[in-house]
Amino acid sequence: MSLKANLITLSNGHKIPALGLGTWQGTDDPGAVEKAVKLAIDFGYRHFDCASVYGNENEIGKAIKQKIEEGVVKREDIYIVTKLWNDEHDPKAVIPACKRSLKKLGLNYLDLYLVHWPFSYPDEVDFVETWRAMEECVKLGLTHSIGVSNFNIEQLTRLLDSASIKPVMNQIEAHINLNQKELRDFCHSKGIAVTAYSPFGAPGRDSVFQPPGPEVNLDSPVIAEIAKKYKKSNSQVALRYLIDVGTIPIPKSSSKKHLESNIDVFDFKLTEEEISAIEKLERGFRTCPATQFNNLKEYPFQEPRKKK
Ligand SMILES: NC(=O)c1ccc[n+]([C@@H]2O[C@H](COP(=O)([O-])OP(=O)(O)OC[C@H]3O[C@@H](n4cnc5c(N)ncnc54)[C@H](OP(=O)(O)O)[C@@H]3O)[C@@H](O)[C@H]2O)c1
């Protein structure tokens, strides 16, 4: 049994592990994320998804430092992603924000820096302008790669038209009830890799982000039947589905049992028929619609976009 994720080569030649650990804890439990990252490293996780807005980059940094000091990993063995928040889109704010994240994480370079959302506030800065400063972050050696998150096809097209350093990644919500086929096919056709966030639909998250209605249905008979065949859990099938359609899931967990089982998905593979059956579970369910921002010009989840 191999618990280590395979590597995926990005358009710029850098390699990213095919599964990572989400670190949005949605809780103020002090030390929870530090403990989760240390356990995760021991279980073979090498890819960590962070964000300045999660408020825990310093804890993640502590965990990584300890594991490097213990000789369990070297800096070059791990892949660290973090994100620029929505109030830091002014081109003058980007490099300082990136440096702040580096300092909190205790690192001298990031593997991937993402623009967290296409919109910004209080000023609505055009993301094309923000991107110029993201490109500077690469030129200064602050990050190996840059990418985006929550961008739709129209926004990606406009970005690709003007970027001199192409985004290597679009991180989007994706799971069995929001398969994102059109967007992921578009990204792949442009050489943009896709990270699947909230791969379980963030069950039980009590937050203003959570829409009313039923959660992602991991207990679907379609999933249960496939799980039985491979002697895996329903959650493992939900993750393997995301891997087999070429996306990179980043499940969050702070439970030892879940951390161990979530990365134990590299010893089986779904058939085309099983993937098609899972794609029929699509129901357009978004756990992170961020509707509080739907008055902003670049709110990404309406086609055509709602203009101000
Ligand atoms: N770019 C963006 O805008 C954006 C938005 C949302 C999320 N993200 C990223 O994506 C990551 C993952 O998404 P998420 O945290 O929203 O939700 P998620 O990973 O879909 O779900 C996390 C929840 O599932 C539980 N869980 C984990 N493994 C499980 C298993 N094997 N069986 C049953 N339950 C399990 C966790 O509980 P335990 O801790 O008890 O295991 C936790 O409550 C985030 O942490 C963040 O890094 C990015």
PDBQT file of the ligand as one rigid body, heavy atoms in Angstrom, charges set to zero:
ROOT
HETATM    1  N1  LIG A 401     -10.001  28.445  -3.143  1.00  0.00    +0.000 N 
HETATM    2  C1  LIG A 401     -11.079  28.566  -2.406  1.00  0.00    +0.000 C 
HETATM    3  O1  LIG A 401     -11.859  29.518  -2.519  1.00  0.00    +0.000 OA
HETATM    4  C2  LIG A 401     -11.387  27.491  -1.390  1.00  0.00    +0.000 A 
HETATM    5  C3  LIG A 401     -12.675  27.390  -0.832  1.00  0.00    +0.000 A 
HETATM    6  C4  LIG A 401     -12.941  26.365   0.061  1.00  0.00    +0.000 A 
HETATM    7  C5  LIG A 401     -11.952  25.454   0.410  1.00  0.00    +0.000 A 
HETATM    8  N2  LIG A 401     -10.672  25.594  -0.125  1.00  0.00    +0.000 N 
HETATM    9  C6  LIG A 401      -9.591  24.654   0.249  1.00  0.00    +0.000 C 
HETATM   10  O2  LIG A 401     -10.051  23.325   0.073  1.00  0.00    +0.000 OA
HETATM   11  C7  LIG A 401      -9.865  22.604   1.289  1.00  0.00    +0.000 C 
HETATM   12  C8  LIG A 401     -10.871  21.485   1.434  1.00  0.00    +0.000 C 
HETATM   13  O3  LIG A 401     -12.200  21.966   1.378  1.00  0.00    +0.000 OA
HETATM   14  P1  LIG A 401     -13.129  22.141   2.664  1.00  0.00    +0.000 P 
HETATM   15  O4  LIG A 401     -12.306  22.246   3.884  1.00  0.00    +0.000 OA
HETATM   16  O5  LIG A 401     -14.042  23.258   2.312  1.00  0.00    +0.000 OA
HETATM   17  O6  LIG A 401     -14.034  20.822   2.687  1.00  0.00    +0.000 OA
HETATM   18  P2  LIG A 401     -13.816  19.240   2.485  1.00  0.00    +0.000 P 
HETATM   19  O7  LIG A 401     -12.374  18.908   2.406  1.00  0.00    +0.000 OA
HETATM   20  O8  LIG A 401     -14.737  18.831   1.390  1.00  0.00    +0.000 OA
HETATM   21  O9  LIG A 401     -14.448  18.684   3.828  1.00  0.00    +0.000 OA
HETATM   22  C9  LIG A 401     -13.805  18.807   5.065  1.00  0.00    +0.000 C 
HETATM   23  C10 LIG A 401     -14.713  18.123   6.096  1.00  0.00    +0.000 C 
HETATM   24  O10 LIG A 401     -14.822  16.728   5.780  1.00  0.00    +0.000 OA
HETATM   25  C11 LIG A 401     -14.473  15.945   6.911  1.00  0.00    +0.000 C 
HETATM   26  N3  LIG A 401     -13.764  14.769   6.436  1.00  0.00    +0.000 N 
HETATM   27  C12 LIG A 401     -12.474  14.718   5.989  1.00  0.00    +0.000 A 
HETATM   28  N4  LIG A 401     -12.173  13.465   5.606  1.00  0.00    +0.000 NA
HETATM   29  C13 LIG A 401     -13.268  12.703   5.811  1.00  0.00    +0.000 A 
HETATM   30  C14 LIG A 401     -13.551  11.330   5.613  1.00  0.00    +0.000 A 
HETATM   31  N5  LIG A 401     -12.639  10.510   5.112  1.00  0.00    +0.000 N 
HETATM   32  N6  LIG A 401     -14.788  10.892   5.934  1.00  0.00    +0.000 NA
HETATM   33  C15 LIG A 401     -15.732  11.726   6.443  1.00  0.00    +0.000 A 
HETATM   34  N7  LIG A 401     -15.508  13.059   6.642  1.00  0.00    +0.000 NA
HETATM   35  C16 LIG A 401     -14.290  13.538   6.331  1.00  0.00    +0.000 A 
HETATM   36  C17 LIG A 401     -13.622  16.840   7.778  1.00  0.00    +0.000 C 
HETATM   37  O11 LIG A 401     -13.740  16.486   9.138  1.00  0.00    +0.000 OA
HETATM   38  P3  LIG A 401     -12.475  15.979  10.023  1.00  0.00    +0.000 P 
HETATM   39  O12 LIG A 401     -11.537  17.142  10.141  1.00  0.00    +0.000 OA
HETATM   40  O13 LIG A 401     -13.108  15.556  11.290  1.00  0.00    +0.000 OA
HETATM   41  O14 LIG A 401     -11.874  14.832   9.250  1.00  0.00    +0.000 OA
HETATM   42  C18 LIG A 401     -14.204  18.211   7.506  1.00  0.00    +0.000 C 
HETATM   43  O15 LIG A 401     -15.324  18.437   8.344  1.00  0.00    +0.000 OA
HETATM   44  C19 LIG A 401      -9.968  23.709   2.352  1.00  0.00    +0.000 C 
HETATM   45  O16 LIG A 401      -9.517  23.273   3.613  1.00  0.00    +0.000 OA
HETATM   46  C20 LIG A 401      -9.135  24.779   1.697  1.00  0.00    +0.000 C 
HETATM   47  O17 LIG A 401      -7.759  24.469   1.826  1.00  0.00    +0.000 OA
HETATM   48  C21 LIG A 401     -10.407  26.578  -1.033  1.00  0.00    +0.000 A 
ENDROOT
TORSDOF 0
